[in-house]
Amino acid sequence: MFTDRLFKVIHDLLQIDAQTDVTMTYAELRDNILRAASSLYERGLRKAEVTLIISNNHVLFPVACYAVTYLGGIASTVNPHYTTGRPLRINYRNG
C-alpha cells in the first residue's frame, strides 16, 4: 500500500542543496509545504490564481511550487538569471 511505503521513507533524506549542504526529509517537505500554503492562504492566494515564483535552484524551491498547487493555484516560475524580457515573454504565454 502507498501509505505503508510512505511511512517507511517519511524520515529519509529527500534533498541536499549542493552549495549550502542544507537537507530536507520527506516529513520536512510535507511540513514546510503545509506551513507555506497556510501563509499564502492567509495572504489571499485562492484557487486558480497564478503565482510567479522567482528563485534560483534551492532546496526550498519545491516547497513554494507545491504550496501554491496545494491551494489549487498555478505556479509559474522564473529563474532570476534570465535575460531582460525573457520572463515577461514566458509568463505572457502562460497566462
Secondary structure, DSSP 8 states (H G I E B T S, - for coil): -HHHHHHHHTTSEEEE-TTT--EEEHHHHHHHHHHHHHHHHHTT--TT-EEEEE--S-TTHHHHHHHHHHTT-EEEEE-TTS-TTHHHHHHHHH-
